[in-house]
Amino acid sequence: MTFPSTHTALSGALATRGYSVPTDVQLAVLDANASERDLLVSAQTGSGKTVAFGLAMASTLLGSQERFGRASQPSALIIAPTRELALQVQRELSWLYAETGARVLACVGGMDARSEARQLAGGSHIVVGTPGRLRDHLERGRLDLGQLKVAVLDEADEMLDLGFREDLEFILDATPESRRTLLFSATMPREIAALARRYQKDAVRIETQRRDVQHADIAYQAIRVAPTDVENAVVNVLRLHEVRAAIVFCATREAVKRLHARLLERGFSAVALSGELSQGERSQALQALRDGRARVLVATDVAARGLDLPDLSLVIHAELPHDAETLLHRSGRTGRAGRKGLCILLVPFNRRRKAQVLLSGAKLDVAWLPAPTPDEIRARDQERFLADPIFADVVREDEVAIVRNLQASRSADEIALALIRLHLARLPAPEDLLPDAGPPPRSDRRSNGDGRRAGWSNGDATAAPDNGKRPSRGPNSGSRDMIWFRLNIGRERNADPKWLIPLICEAGGISKSEIGSIKIFDRDTRFEITARIADKFADTVRVNKSKKGAITRVEREGFGARPRSSKPADRGAKKKHRGAASGAKA
């Protein structure tokens, strides 16, 4: 299939870029029924929308001409929500319209406004910009939209979410009523419908995405981790897949800084992107990813929309997004224009319910998996090593001489060992993670054939409160190497393992499988933690300082004596009084 009804001035650029088969949205905007009409378009992220509206407006801008005339006032205006998206649109339209002599300018926040003003004064055919900067140029008389033929709103829903409604209305009110208005939006809330009614005339409605169908080119995985192991899990996921380019999403600027520094320390070629960076710094980070100097981009949601990185094949959600829509936009950075992508959510056990809500709201089918282990990563390293093209390259004469010298002085085993060591030396070492941090959602568990669920044992916390004679049995009771801890919550505050276990897990960043026996007294609770993680657990609870209760380590060997204030609850009042007196006397 070829591009139908494409303006001849753009055909050469499409062929040069290898565009031979149009995407659904490109095909829809080029339909005869959409020609010279206003368009209201919702399409899946990564579906080629920029090229779509570039093709759709060509006939309006050029008519029967092959090239633009002298640049003066702009004929087309494209409004985008972010600097990155606006600059990306400028790049796309620049190559698409290269043979037409079009002058495509960008006006975005963070760039030198005076330089932009000089460029506008020199004339333009197409202007791409962000709402705030475009309005500023209009108010200062630097931008004249009196001859505008086409206005495009890209990611319109995002612009409204960011509070640009007033700016958009100001800009559109400054354009001729005769213009064409092309409105592209991933979603169509009421605000977008109202904007369309006000500024569009008899618009053709185009919807190329099915909201009940998952993006076919993106595979989704959810990986269970302990809360304190998220950064280690990021390391292992990146090492397992070793892709050309990946994005790791964090929720805050501070989290981006911390994870970026951690990845650099571990030996990854990583760059960071967040709202606090200057436009120059952001552009440099993205360019480093595009040209291969960096392989990992750590970013906030500023990178969730509009960025098109052709080689990006892996998206990692190190922190879960706030809503399903952001999840889809983040994930949509991969699997673009027919390429396959993988999206991985790292889900701490205490955020599993939120993850299920997000995935359900986004209507995604996800595979729940444990975190990659060092052994799995090493096995994958060996597979990649043996498949490396270095073994298939043509041998040069100068290399043959070196091989002969090596064979004369070293054994085959020694040479192979040196090669392997050189290969592994450039790879960051995988991390040892805590054991599988809990079960997959109930709907995703699979039966082993004997009625048990696969992937997890000791499912839910069902232990009853202690009767004062024996400890409640936690998921790991029976293990030999355990350390006792104390929580300053007892039966007087209705302590019960059903909610004590989640509290302990959250405070210490562990899974239920690391908790042993639990013994509840009137004013405190004693519980066991697996010895091998006890130090890490103690450090974590000191840092977290949960407001729900204070946890301290029991320094004595074994369970130790009960605190004087803590007495089993099933004793009678007389024994209780006697115990209290004895405690006071002691």
Helices and strands as residue ranges (DSSP letters): H 8-16, H 24-29, G 32-34, E 39-42, H 49-56, H 58-62, E 76-79, H 83-96, G 98-100, E 104-107, H 113-121, E 126-129, H 131-139, E 150-153, H 156-161, H 165-173, E 180-184, H 190-199, E 204-207, E 218-225, G 227-229, H 230-241, E 245-249, H 253-265, E 270-273, H 279-290, E 296-299, G 301-303, E 312-317, H 324-331, E 341-348, G 349-351, H 352-361, E 366-370, H 374-386, G 389-391, H 397-409, H 412-425, G 442-444, E 482-487, G 491-493, H 497-508, G 512-514, E 515-520, E 525-530, G 531-533, H 534-544, E 551-553, H 573-585
